[in-house]
Amino acid sequence: MNILKAFDVSASALVAQKRRMNTIASNMANINTTRTPEGGPYRRRDVVFSSFVLDEEGRLEGVGVSEVVKSDKPPKAVYDPAHPDADENGYVLMPNINLIEEMVNMMMATRVYEANVNAFNITKSMYLKALELGR
């Protein structure tokens, strides 16, 4: 087995989870954004993970973000006639983002990130011990 493959797998997961955490942070930052360049309120985004090939035999040995998708949930209408984006009835279309759900997703992404850091460090420790045996 190639020593570096174990590191490559952990590193790919770290990069993917970092992208997930950045996407979640963007959702949380835009929870009150009612106007975007595309028009309408901000739409929640989520990452889609996929496995990918790292070796020449075609084995799946890594994870990555294949795409970032926008939610198809409709925005929620909030009554706020003083808001500059309110319609003629006083309703403003707000992003359909649940802050608690985003916080739970962020905690899960953080835990997965930490688990991959631990896997990386344990692998490093095992290889260092193996090198010490060779002395």
C-alpha positions in Angstrom: 0.0 0.0 0.0 1.2 3.5 -0.8 1.8 5.4 2.4 0.5 8.6 1.0 -2.9 7.3 0.0 -4.1 7.3 3.6 -3.1 10.9 3.9 -4.7 11.7 0.5 -8.1 10.3 1.7 -8.0 12.3 4.9 -6.9 15.5 3.1 -9.6 15.2 0.5 -12.2 14.9 3.3 -10.8 17.9 5.1 -11.0 20.0 1.9 -14.6 18.8 1.3 -15.7 19.6 4.9 -14.1 23.0 4.8 -16.1 23.8 1.6 -19.3 22.6 3.4 -18.5 24.8 6.4 -18.0 27.8 4.2 -21.3 27.2 2.4 -23.1 26.9 5.7 -21.5 30.1 6.9 -22.7 31.8 3.7 -26.2 30.6 4.4 -26.1 32.0 7.9 -24.7 35.3 6.8 -27.4 35.8 4.2 -30.4 34.8 6.4 -31.9 38.3 6.0 -30.8 39.0 2.4 -34.0 39.9 0.4 -32.3 41.1 -2.8 -29.7 39.2 -4.8 -28.1 39.9 -8.2 -30.2 37.0 -9.6 -33.3 38.7 -8.3 -35.4 37.8 -5.2 -34.2 36.6 -1.8 -31.1 34.6 -1.2 -31.6 30.9 -1.7 -30.0 28.4 0.7 -27.1 26.4 -0.7 -25.9 22.9 0.1 -22.9 20.9 -1.0 -23.2 17.5 -2.8 -20.3 15.2 -1.9 -19.0 12.5 -4.3 -16.3 10.0 -4.2 -13.4 10.2 -6.7 -10.5 8.1 -7.9 -7.0 8.7 -6.6 -5.2 5.6 -7.9 -4.4 4.2 -11.3 -6.4 1.0 -10.7 -9.7 3.0 -10.6 -10.4 2.5 -6.9 -12.5 5.1 -5.2 -10.3 6.6 -2.6 -11.4 10.1 -1.8 -14.2 12.5 -1.3 -14.9 15.9 -2.9 -17.6 18.4 -3.5 -19.2 17.7 -6.9 -21.5 20.7 -6.8 -23.1 23.4 -4.7 -26.9 23.3 -5.2 -29.5 25.9 -4.4 -32.6 25.0 -2.4 -35.9 24.7 -4.2 -37.8 25.6 -1.1 -40.0 28.7 -1.7 -39.1 31.8 0.2 -41.2 32.7 3.2 -43.4 35.8 3.2 -43.0 38.0 6.2 -45.3 41.0 6.8 -43.2 44.1 7.1 -44.7 47.1 5.2 -41.9 49.4 6.2 -39.3 47.2 4.5 -38.0 48.7 1.2 -38.6 45.3 -0.6 -42.2 44.9 0.6 -44.8 44.3 -2.1 -48.1 46.3 -2.4 -49.6 44.1 0.4 -46.7 44.7 2.8 -45.1 41.3 2.5 -41.4 40.7 2.0 -40.0 37.5 0.6 -37.3 36.3 3.0 -34.8 33.4 2.5 -36.2 30.1 3.8 -33.2 29.3 6.0 -33.6 27.7 9.4 -30.8 29.0 11.7 -31.0 26.0 14.0 -30.7 23.6 11.1 -27.7 25.5 9.8 -26.1 25.4 13.3 -26.6 21.6 13.5 -25.1 21.2 10.1 -22.1 23.3 11.1 -21.6 21.2 14.2 -21.8 18.0 12.2 -19.3 19.4 9.6 -17.0 20.4 12.4 -17.1 17.0 14.0 -16.4 15.3 10.7 -13.5 17.7 10.1 -12.1 16.9 13.6 -12.5 13.1 12.9 -10.4 13.4 9.7 -7.8 15.5 11.5 -7.5 12.7 14.1 -7.4 10.0 11.3 -4.6 12.0 9.6 -2.6 12.3 12.9 -3.1 8.6 13.9 -1.9 7.6 10.4 1.1 9.8 10.8 1.8 8.4 14.2 1.6 4.8 12.9 4.1 5.5 10.1 6.5 7.2 12.5 6.3 4.2 14.8 7.0 1.9 11.8 10.0 4.0 10.9 11.3 3.6 14.5 11.1 -0.1 14.1 13.6 0.1 11.2 16.3 1.6 13.4 
